[in-house]
Amino acid sequence: MNVKMQYVNVYKYYRNTKVLNKFNLEIYDGEFLVILGPSGTGKTTLLRVTAGIEDLTAGKILMEGRDISKNPPNKRDIAMVFQNYALYPNMTAFQNIAFPLKMAKKSKGEIKRKVEEIAETLKIAEVLQKNVTLLSGGQKQRVALARALVRDPKIFLLDEPLSNLDARVRVVARSELKKIQKELGHTFVYVTHDQSEAGSLADRVAVLRNGGIEQIGTYEELLNEPKSTWVGDFIGDYPMNFTSGEYVGRSGTIIGFRDSWVNMDSDTLTGTVQLCTLGEDTYHVQCRLGNAAVAEGGFSLDDIDESEMTQPTNNFVKSSVSIRVSEKYNIGARIKFGLSKYNVYDSNGNLIETVKN
């Protein structure tokens, strides 16, 4: 795939705070890339330095191999859609969309043609003559997107543009946005902290942590094979479960697994893992919960009661584990569930191996 944009050792400091810290990333032509991360990890700052709204502290940003790091915003051929839409309240929807074309000194005929074409694509033709203050949140979002699209830039930057919409409208808008991107074939870089958006929109997801990329891949890759325990804990509706264990003679190894192989329902049973080891030859996880016997290849729960089971045993390591089941079990019932897949991490939290039984 052709590289559309590349960040090379990018740094951004605010006084003594490193917001972007040796940031490196390649964005491919025509892809929908989502930058995902918790608040305060530098997502919006990344877009702002890309658009030229803020200067880099160090490093380079390349567009199709050309360094644009020192170019002013209007010379970067990049359009940005802001979280609050940044529409001009004294203008109609038509005037807002037409504004960048007017600044580029396009003819009135060309402006009218392009605005009407993009309005038809985004299904906002009927509101073009309305003042934007009279539009709904979904309509304002489309006007802001249309204003970016009408310029036909090389890259679109979107800073959580759906966050101000209610939940139902947001789901519909996500679907429409993805469809528009695929139809136009443009490169989109979308910032969000919402994993549902990342999973539904992205060709690839770049997980941002401490100003750098912790892992990049499809959402399914991040979910199933997180490269670090931090990603495993962060990605997914439920964090990955972790227990301490041993792996081929190494001590301090962490074993991580998800509950996606369990039929999920509203009922949740919890116990306390007392021991977890990984056999060198069989590669079976063996765990003890409370006074239950070790079950080969899975967990076994005995004598469930309402209190946590915390009796220590020699060399046992305590850790919490949640089990989601499709049937409701009474207190005192015996259940068993198996691990069909799990990941093994070293003591620094880095992935060693993904094991499938």
Residue pairs with C-beta under 8 A, 6 or more apart in sequence:
1 28
1 29
1 31
2 28
2 29
3 26
3 27
3 28
3 29
3 64
3 65
4 27
4 28
4 29
4 30
4 31
4 63
4 64
4 154
4 155
4 187
5 26
5 27
5 50
5 61
5 62
5 63
5 64
5 155
5 187
5 189
6 25
6 26
6 27
6 61
6 62
6 65
7 23
7 24
7 25
7 26
7 59
7 60
7 61
7 62
8 24
8 59
8 60
8 61
8 62
9 22
9 23
9 24
9 58
9 59
9 60
10 20
10 22
10 23
10 24
10 49
10 56
10 58
10 59
10 60
10 61
11 18
11 20
11 21
11 22
11 23
11 56
11 57
11 58
11 59
12 18
12 19
12 20
12 23
12 42
12 45
12 49
12 54
12 56
12 57
12 211
13 19
13 57
18 211
19 42
19 45
19 211
20 42
20 45
20 46
20 49
20 57
20 211
20 212
21 210
21 211
21 212
22 59
22 211
22 212
23 42
23 46
23 59
23 211
23 212
23 213
24 212
24 213
25 206
25 213
25 216
27 33
27 155
27 187
27 189
28 187
29 187
30 185
30 186
30 187
31 187
31 188
31 203
31 204
32 178
32 181
32 182
32 188
32 190
32 201
32 202
32 203
33 187
33 188
33 189
33 190
33 202
33 203
33 204
33 205
33 206
34 190
34 191
34 192
34 197
34 198
34 201
34 202
34 204
34 205
34 206
35 43
35 46
35 47
35 189
35 190
35 191
35 192
35 206
35 208
36 43
36 192
36 193
36 195
36 198
36 205
36 206
36 207
36 208
37 43
37 193
37 207
37 208
37 209
38 193
38 234
39 193
41 208
41 209
41 210
41 211
42 208
42 211
43 159
43 191
43 192
43 193
43 208
44 83
44 159
44 191
45 54
46 191
46 208
47 80
47 157
47 159
47 189
47 191
48 54
49 55
49 56
49 61
50 61
50 78
50 155
50 157
50 189
51 73
51 76
51 78
51 80
51 157
52 68
52 71
52 72
52 73
52 75
52 76
52 78
53 73
53 80
56 69
59 69
60 67
60 69
61 67
61 68
61 69
62 68
63 76
63 77
63 78
63 154
63 155
64 154
68 75
68 76
77 153
77 154
77 155
78 153
78 154
78 155
78 156
78 157
79 100
79 147
79 148
79 149
79 151
79 153
79 155
79 156
79 157
80 148
80 156
80 157
80 158
80 159
81 144
81 145
81 147
81 148
81 156
81 157
81 158
81 159
81 161
82 144
82 159
82 161
83 159
83 160
83 161
83 163
83 164
84 164
85 140
85 141
85 143
85 144
85 161
85 164
86 144
87 96
87 132
87 140
87 143
87 144
87 147
88 95
88 96
88 99
88 132
89 131
89 132
89 133
90 131
91 99
91 131
91 132
92 128
92 129
92 130
92 131
92 132
93 119
93 124
93 127
93 128
93 129
93 130
93 131
93 132
93 135
93 139
93 143
94 115
94 119
94 128
94 129
96 132
96 143
96 144
96 147
97 115
97 118
97 119
97 128
97 143
97 146
97 147
97 150
98 111
98 112
98 115
98 150
99 147
100 147
100 150
100 151
101 110
101 111
101 114
101 115
101 150
101 151
102 111
104 151
106 114
114 150
115 128
115 146
115 150
116 125
116 128
118 146
118 149
118 150
119 125
119 128
119 146
121 149
121 180
121 183
122 142
122 145
122 146
122 149
122 176
122 180
123 142
124 139
124 142
124 143
124 146
127 135
127 139
127 143
132 140
132 143
135 143
137 164
137 165
137 166
137 169
138 165
138 169
138 172
138 173
141 161
141 162
141 164
141 165
141 173
144 161
145 158
145 161
145 177
145 180
148 156
149 156
149 180
149 184
149 186
153 186
154 187
155 186
155 187
155 188
155 189
156 186
156 187
156 188
156 189
157 189
157 191
158 188
158 189
158 190
158 191
159 191
160 191
160 192
160 193
160 194
161 190
162 170
162 173
162 174
162 177
162 197
163 192
163 194
165 173
174 197
174 200
174 201
175 200
177 201
178 200
178 201
181 188
190 197
190 201
190 202
192 198
195 219
195 235
195 236
195 237
198 205
198 219
199 205
199 219
202 218
202 219
203 218
204 216
204 217
204 218
205 216
205 217
205 218
205 219
205 222
206 213
206 215
206 216
207 213
207 214
207 215
207 216
207 222
207 231
207 234
207 235
208 214
209 230
214 227
214 228
214 230
214 231
215 222
215 226
215 227
215 228
215 231
219 235
222 231
222 235
223 235
223 236
223 258
223 260
224 258
224 341
224 354
225 343
225 351
225 354
226 232
226 235
226 240
226 256
226 343
226 351
227 350
227 351
228 345
228 349
228 350
228 351
229 240
229 242
229 254
229 256
229 345
229 349
230 349
232 239
232 240
232 242
232 256
232 258
232 343
232 345
233 239
233 240
233 242
236 258
238 258
238 259
238 322
240 256
240 257
240 258
240 343
241 256
241 257
241 258
241 259
241 319
241 320
241 321
241 322
242 254
242 255
242 256
242 319
242 345
243 254
243 255
243 273
243 276
243 287
243 317
243 319
243 321
244 252
244 253
244 254
244 255
244 276
244 317
244 319
245 253
245 254
245 255
245 276
245 277
245 278
245 285
245 317
246 253
246 277
246 278
247 253
247 255
247 278
247 344
247 352
248 278
248 280
249 280
250 346
251 347
252 346
252 347
253 278
253 344
253 345
253 346
253 347
253 352
254 344
254 345
254 346
254 347
254 349
255 276
255 278
255 285
255 342
255 343
255 344
255 345
256 342
256 343
256 344
256 345
257 285
257 339
257 341
257 342
257 343
259 322
259 323
259 324
261 338
261 339
261 340
261 341
262 323
262 324
262 325
262 326
262 337
263 324
263 325
263 326
264 324
264 326
265 324
265 325
265 326
265 327
265 328
267 324
267 325
267 327
267 328
267 329
268 322
268 323
268 324
269 301
269 304
269 322
269 323
269 325
269 329
269 335
270 308
270 320
270 321
270 322
270 323
271 289
271 290
271 292
271 301
271 304
271 308
271 309
271 321
271 323
272 289
272 290
272 308
272 309
272 310
272 318
272 319
272 320
272 321
273 287
273 288
273 289
273 299
273 317
273 318
273 319
273 320
273 321
274 287
274 288
274 289
274 290
274 309
274 311
274 312
274 313
274 316
274 317
274 318
275 286
275 287
275 288
275 294
275 313
275 315
275 316
275 317
276 285
276 286
276 287
276 317
276 319
277 285
277 286
278 284
278 285
278 344
279 286
282 296
283 355
283 357
284 296
284 297
284 357
285 297
285 298
285 339
285 342
286 294
286 295
286 296
287 294
287 295
287 299
287 321
288 294
288 313
288 316
289 299
289 300
289 301
289 302
289 309
289 321
290 301
290 302
290 303
290 304
290 309
290 311
291 302
291 303
291 309
291 311
292 299
292 300
292 301
292 302
292 303
293 300
293 302
294 300
295 336
297 338
297 339
297 357
298 336
298 337
298 338
298 339
299 321
299 323
299 336
299 337
299 339
300 334
300 335
300 336
301 323
301 334
301 335
301 336
302 334
303 332
304 329
304 331
304 332
304 333
305 331
305 332
306 331
310 318
312 318
323 335
323 337
325 335
325 337
329 335
338 357
339 357
340 356
340 357
341 354
341 355
341 356
341 357
342 354
342 355
343 351
343 353
343 354
343 355
344 351
344 352
344 353
344 354
344 355
345 351
345 352
346 352
